[in-house]
Amino acid sequence: CLPLCFFSQAIILVHWLLTVWGCMNYMFPASYAWGNFSVLAVGIWAIVQRDSLDAIMMFLTGLLLTILTDIIHVSVFYPPNNNLTDAKRFSIGMAIFSLLLKPVSCYLVYRMYRERGGEYTFNIGRMLPLPPCQRGPPPRVLGRPPCTLDPSA
């Protein structure tokens, strides 16, 4: 089994090459290149600083965000069929291939995050208020007897 540090370097290299090929024909705006290359720069930071959970988490977050932005770029800027040359087909194909590889890259980066000691602590339940019946008993005030919901008491 290959170590995960090899996968991080391979992820950076493959996505860099696919992004370069995706930017070849100026089909996408500069935001495509800036977004992908800046996330790859954070990935290099995550490789160099092996003990940093922040770097690997920012790399994972950036990869997840570029999945969304790549979908938007490909869907908005895809040219009509009569304007597709072979070079444009290659360029858009490499951008789509990079997009398809990003979920696999996210999984591998998440495994690296876990290997470095990170814990997935995102819990949506803490952000949502609980209904009164699930909150538990009200806090007890010192010096007063506890409240009961029984009307006969």
Secondary structure, DSSP 8 states (H G I E B T S, - for coil): ---HHHHHHHHHHHHHHHHHHHTTTS-S-HHHHHHHHHHHHHHHHHHH-TT-HHHHHHHHHHHHHHHHHHHHHHHHH---GGG--HHHHHHHHHHHHHHHHHHHHHHHHHHHHHHTT------GGGTS---GGGS-S----TTS----S-TT-
